[in-house]
Structures are given as C-alpha cells and as structure tokens.
Amino acid sequence: MINEMASMLQVVNRSIMDPEDYDLEKYDELKSLYDLLKQKGQLSVAETQAFVQELANIRK
C-alpha cells in the first residue's frame, strides 16, 4: 500500500516511503490516506506536498 502511494504521489526520494518505517498501529491512518488518494486520482502540487508531509508525521 505504501509503495503504491509512493508511485501515485510520484515520490522521488523513496527512502521516506519505506514500509518498514511505518507502525502497524497507525494502519487506519495510512488506509485513510490511501483511500483518499485513490479517490482523488490526481493531486495538485500543494496536495501532494501535504500528503507527503502527513505520511512523514505518521512514520515511526
């Protein structure tokens, strides 16, 4: 799921999207972000930055 999000967000620095860095206790938050991303499809630059920042906030 995280790797797919990285592809959808076109993240260049994949090290911030390493699935090992995310705690399973935060699965619900990750799933919500994933579902929103799938629903929106394309994001603006600002939305992409916000998604990446939110992912950074929920890393271990």
N, C-alpha and C positions, 0 to 999 in steps of 0.2 A: 504494500500500500504506500509506504514512504517513497520507495523508488519510483513508483508510478506518479506520485505527486511531484517529485523532483523533475521528471520528464515533462509533466504538464506545465510546471512553472518555469521550465527551461533554465533550471539552476545550473550554473557553470561550475561552481565550487561544490562538488558532490560530497565533500567531507562533512558539510553541515547537515547532510541528509542521510547519514549512516544510520540504518535501522537499529544498530546496536546501541546508539546513543539515546534511544527513547525508551522510557519506562512503560511497561505494560499497564501499570496503574493509571496511566494517562491515555489509555486506548480510546476511551469515549471522546476525549477532546480531539484526538487525532482523527477518529472516524467522522466527527462532525465537520472538521476542516476538509477532509477528503470528500465527503458528500456534497458540501457546498461548492468545492472546486469542480466536481463532476457536473453539478447542476448548472453552474455559471458558464462552463466551457472556456471561453477566452476571457482574460483579465486585462485590465489596463496596467500600465507600469506601476502606478501607485498601489493598486490592489495586489499585484504580485509582490511588491516590497512588503506590504502589510502581512501577507500570508507567510512569507519567509521569516519576518520578524516574530510572528505568532508561533511558528514552528520552533524558532530559536528559544522562545520563552518557555516552551514545554519540554525542552531537552533535559536530560539528567543533569 
